[in-house]
C-alpha cells in the first residue's frame, strides 16, 4: 500500500473515535444511565460512522487541497457539535 496517497482528515479521526466508542460499548464498560441499551448505542454509533465516512468521501471527491479539506471538515464537525449541544438544551 502506498502510504503517500492516504489522507488523514478530521472526519477520518471522528470515524475512528466512533469505532473505539462502539467497541467500548460492546465490551460492556459503558454504564447505561440514559435509558438506551448498549446495543442501541453501538448501532447508532456505527450508523454515524457510516454517514461520516460517506461524507468524508464526498468532501475528498470535490476538494483536492488537503489544507482546504482540513478547514472545511473541521468547520463541519464544529458546526454539527454546536447543533447537537443546542438541540440537547432545548
PyMOL commands that set and color helices and strands:
alter all, ss='L'
color gray80, all
select helices_A, chain A and resi 3-5+10-26+38-62+66-89
alter helices_A, ss='H'
color red, helices_A
deselect
rebuild
show_as cartoon
